[in-house]
Amino acid sequence: MRIENFKDMYIAELQELVSMEHQLGDALGRMAEIAVHPSLRDALTQHQQETMQQAQRLRGILRRHDADALAHTDQAMEALIEETAKMMKIVGQDDLRDAALIASAQKLEHYEIAAYGSAAALAGQLDLREDQNVLHESLEEEKAADRMLTALAKSEVNQDALAA
């Protein structure tokens, strides 16, 4: 897709968000499988389900704009997920790996927060209030996931990693 105007740029951002969510959904499943702390496993699984809902919302927005949902592959998310996989291979101890999982997951979340914030701002500039509201809903979910990971790290996982 060639970007010719502001709306095209907005659509391209949405398409990249769909790619991000699909990639992240798969990655969260793999991360949950290797997590040792049950609370971390549950949090990653819950966020995986939320991620699938966010992808559905994005596809709905793109349908309203008659745009293809699978037109782009977000290479930045791809790289972040690859870095997560590398980290999981080099961290040997279970509790330490869980702490590394949280750190990696938060990098992924922060990228999503930035992407949703940007897309919502573009929707606002285009006066697409319904789109903007949907994007803000996902943005708030991403922020909540980040806060939950921080709380989990502070209350449980990082303490266990320090003690190991």
N, C-alpha and C positions, 0 to 999 in steps of 0.2 A: 504494500500500500504506500503510495506516495502521499506525503502530507502537504496539502496545498493551502490549508487555512486553519484557524484556531480550533474549529470543531473537529477537523481531521486529527489534529494533535490530541484532542481530548479522547477521541475514539481509540487512537493508538495507545494512549495511557491505559484505558480500560482493557484493551486486549492484552497488554503486558500484565495487568493485574490478574486477569484470568490465568495466564501462563504461570504467574507467581503462585497463585493459589493451588493450581494442579500440582506443580512441583512440590510445594510445601506439604500438601496433603500426603503425598507419597513419602516424603522425608519424615514427617511426624510419625507415620506408622512404623518406619524402620527405627526411629529414635525410641519410640515407646517399647519396642521389642527388646532393646538392649538396656533400658533403664532398670535399675535394681530396686530403688526406692518405690514402693507401691504408690505413694502419693505423686511422685513424678510421672510414673507410668500412666496413672489416671489422668493427670493434668495434660499430658501430651496427647492421649487418646481423646479427651474431651475437646482439645483445641483442633485436633484433626477433624472431628465432626463439625465443629464451628467453621473450619476452613472450607469444607464442602458446601455448607450453607452460603458462605460468602461467595464462592464461585458461582452458585446458582443465581444469587442476586445480580452478580455482574453479567452473567449471560442474559438475564432478563432485561437489564438496561441496554445491552447491546442489541437485543432483538427489537426493542422499541426504536432504535436508531438504524435498523436494517443493516447491521454490521456483523461480520463474521467474528465469532468468539475465539477462534483458534488461529488467528492470522500472525501472531508474534510468539516468539520464545524469549522470555526474559533471561538474558544471559547473566545479569548480575545475580539473580536468585540461583541460577544454575551454579555459578562460582561459589556462592556462599554455602550451598548445600554440599558441594564437592569438598570445601574446606572442613565442613562438619564431619564428613565421612573420613577424611584424613586424620582429623583429631581423634575420632573414636578408635582408629587403628593404632595410634601411638600411645594412648593412655591405657595403662594396663590394669590398674586397681579399680574395682567396682565403684567404691564411693567417690573416688577421684573422677572416674568417668561420668558419673551422674552430675558432678559439679561442672564438668566440661560440657555435658549435654545442655545444662541450663545456660551456660555462657553462650554456647552456639545458638541455642534457641532464641536467646534475647537478641543476638545479632540479626537473626532472621526477622524477628518481630519489629525491630527498629527500622529495618528496611521497609517492611510492610506499612508501618506507621507513616513513614515519609511518603510512600507511594499513594496511600489512601488520602493523606492530607493534600497532596498535590492534585490528585484527581478531583477531590471535593472542591478545591479552590477553582479549578478549571470549570467545573459544572456551575459554580456560582457566577463566574464571569460570563458564562453562556446563558445565565438565568434559567438553568435547568434545575429547579428547586426539588423536584421529586428525586432526580438522580442524586443531587447533593445530599438530601436526607438519607438515602440508602447508603451512600458512601460514608457519611458521618456515623451511621450505625455500625458499619464494619470497622471504621477507625476507632470507635470507642471500645469495640470488642478486642481489637488488637492491643489497645492501651491496657485493658483489663487483664489480658493474657500476660503482658509484660509485668504488670504489678504482681500478679499471682506467682510468676516465676521468681521474682525478686523475693517475695515473702517466703516461698518454699526454700530458696537458697539460704536465706538468713536464718530461718527457724530450724532447719533440719539438714539439708543436703551438704552445705558447705561445712557445717560443724563436724559432720561425719567424715568428710574428706580431710579436714585438718587433723582429726584424731587418728586417721589411718596411717 
